[in-house]
Amino acid sequence: MKKLVLLTAVAFMFAACNKCKECTHDDYEYTTWDQNDNQETHGDYIEEICSDNFESKADFNDYIDAIEDEGADCKSDFWN
């Protein structure tokens, strides 16, 4: 029984792989202003894109390719 549960968990882990990607946009940064209108930047803009938001895997891959063509760096969100 334990082997069956472990095998199911491992299968689910690999099925969930590459469902989401984190895309870092180097050109954009988070910016905040305080009460005195002083501006402060806080690093790169990171967007999480999941395949569940698309009708097909091809649409998801096309969108990721288009974002990477604009200069974003997309990586699997599996280990985060």
C-alpha positions as CSV (number, residue, x, y, z in Angstrom):
1,M,0.0,0.0,0.0
2,K,2.9,2.4,0.9
3,K,4.5,1.7,-2.5
4,L,1.3,2.5,-4.3
5,V,0.9,5.8,-2.5
6,L,4.5,6.7,-3.2
7,L,4.2,5.7,-6.8
8,T,1.1,7.9,-7.2
9,A,2.8,10.8,-5.5
10,V,5.8,10.6,-7.9
11,A,3.5,10.3,-10.9
12,F,1.6,13.4,-9.8
13,M,4.8,15.3,-9.3
14,F,5.9,14.7,-12.9
15,A,2.5,15.4,-14.3
16,A,2.5,18.8,-12.5
17,C,5.9,19.6,-13.9
18,N,6.1,22.6,-16.3
19,K,2.5,23.7,-15.5
20,C,3.7,27.1,-14.4
21,K,6.7,29.3,-15.4
22,E,8.2,32.3,-13.7
23,C,9.2,35.0,-16.2
24,T,11.6,37.7,-15.1
25,H,11.4,41.0,-17.0
26,D,14.7,42.8,-16.6
27,D,13.3,46.0,-18.2
28,Y,10.7,46.4,-15.5
29,E,11.2,47.1,-11.8
30,Y,8.8,47.5,-8.9
31,T,8.8,51.2,-7.9
32,T,7.3,52.7,-4.7
33,W,7.0,56.3,-3.6
34,D,6.9,57.5,0.0
35,Q,5.0,60.5,1.5
36,N,7.7,62.9,0.3
37,D,7.5,61.6,-3.3
38,N,10.9,59.9,-3.0
39,Q,11.1,57.0,-5.5
40,E,12.6,53.6,-4.7
41,T,13.0,50.6,-6.9
42,H,12.8,47.0,-5.6
43,G,14.0,44.6,-8.3
44,D,12.8,42.9,-11.4
45,Y,9.2,42.3,-12.2
46,I,8.5,38.5,-12.0
47,E,5.3,37.1,-13.6
48,E,4.0,33.6,-13.0
49,I,2.3,32.1,-16.0
50,C,0.4,28.8,-15.7
51,S,-0.8,26.5,-18.4
52,D,-4.2,26.2,-16.7
53,N,-5.0,29.7,-17.9
54,F,-4.8,28.7,-21.6
55,E,-7.1,26.5,-23.7
56,S,-4.2,24.4,-25.0
57,K,-0.6,23.5,-24.4
58,A,0.3,25.0,-27.8
59,D,-1.3,28.4,-26.8
60,F,0.7,28.3,-23.5
61,N,4.0,27.6,-25.3
62,D,3.3,30.2,-27.9
63,Y,2.7,32.8,-25.2
64,I,5.9,31.8,-23.4
65,D,7.8,32.1,-26.7
66,A,6.4,35.5,-27.4
67,I,7.3,36.8,-23.9
68,E,10.9,35.4,-24.2
69,D,11.1,37.2,-27.6
70,E,10.4,40.4,-25.8
71,G,13.4,39.9,-23.5
72,A,11.9,38.0,-20.6
73,D,13.7,35.0,-19.0
74,C,11.2,32.2,-18.3
75,K,12.1,29.2,-16.0
76,S,10.1,26.4,-14.6
77,D,8.3,27.1,-11.3
78,F,8.6,23.5,-10.2
79,W,11.3,23.8,-7.6
80,N,10.1,27.2,-6.1
